[in-house]
């Protein structure tokens, strides 16, 4: 997703308990609408904002989160 895009988070393919716990503690919720604030291949991270709370995941982890445009 490009920076500034508003998306709805619809599915998490990576079901590893540690990853799901991290998302939950970061304010991530399925069905939530958020904005992509950083998508950097060079840094290897994607950062999103959901309701004013930001969370950052590595590119590989981000590829396991399915979104749809809002």
RAPE-V724127 format. One record per pair of residues at least 12 apart in sequence whose C-alpha atoms are under 8 Angstrom apart, sorted by the first residue. I is the first residue (numbers start at 1). J is the second residue. D is the distance in whole Angstrom. If there is no record, write none. Layout:
((I & J & D) (I & J & D))
//
This chain:
((1 & 36 & 7) (1 & 39 & 7) (2 & 36 & 7) (2 & 39 & 7) (3 & 35 & 8) (3 & 36 & 5) (3 & 37 & 5) (3 & 38 & 6) (3 & 39 & 6) (4 & 35 & 6) (4 & 36 & 5) (4 & 37 & 6) (5 & 35 & 6) (5 & 36 & 6) (5 & 69 & 8) (6 & 33 & 7) (6 & 34 & 6) (6 & 35 & 4) (6 & 36 & 7) (6 & 69 & 6) (6 & 70 & 6) (7 & 33 & 6) (7 & 34 & 6) (7 & 35 & 6) (7 & 36 & 8) (7 & 67 & 6) (7 & 68 & 5) (7 & 69 & 5) (7 & 70 & 5) (8 & 30 & 8) (8 & 31 & 6) (8 & 32 & 6) (8 & 33 & 4) (8 & 34 & 6) (8 & 67 & 5) (8 & 68 & 5) (8 & 69 & 6) (8 & 70 & 6) (9 & 29 & 7) (9 & 30 & 5) (9 & 31 & 5) (9 & 32 & 6) (9 & 33 & 6) (9 & 34 & 8) (9 & 65 & 7) (9 & 66 & 6) (9 & 67 & 5) (9 & 68 & 7) (10 & 30 & 5) (10 & 31 & 5) (10 & 32 & 8) (10 & 65 & 8) (10 & 66 & 6) (10 & 67 & 5) (10 & 68 & 7) (11 & 30 & 7) (11 & 65 & 6) (11 & 66 & 5) (11 & 67 & 7) (12 & 64 & 6) (12 & 65 & 5) (12 & 66 & 6) (13 & 64 & 5) (13 & 65 & 6) (13 & 66 & 8) (14 & 61 & 8) (14 & 64 & 6) (14 & 65 & 8) (23 & 55 & 8) (26 & 53 & 7) (26 & 54 & 7) (26 & 55 & 6) (27 & 50 & 7) (27 & 53 & 7) (27 & 54 & 8) (27 & 55 & 8) (28 & 50 & 7) (28 & 55 & 8) (32 & 50 & 7) (33 & 50 & 6) (33 & 70 & 8) (34 & 48 & 7) (34 & 49 & 5) (34 & 50 & 4) (34 & 51 & 7) (35 & 48 & 6) (35 & 49 & 5) (35 & 50 & 7) (36 & 48 & 4) (36 & 49 & 6) (37 & 49 & 7) (41 & 59 & 7) (44 & 58 & 6) (44 & 59 & 5) (45 & 57 & 6) (45 & 58 & 4) (45 & 59 & 5) (45 & 62 & 8) (46 & 58 & 6) (46 & 59 & 6) (46 & 62 & 7))
//
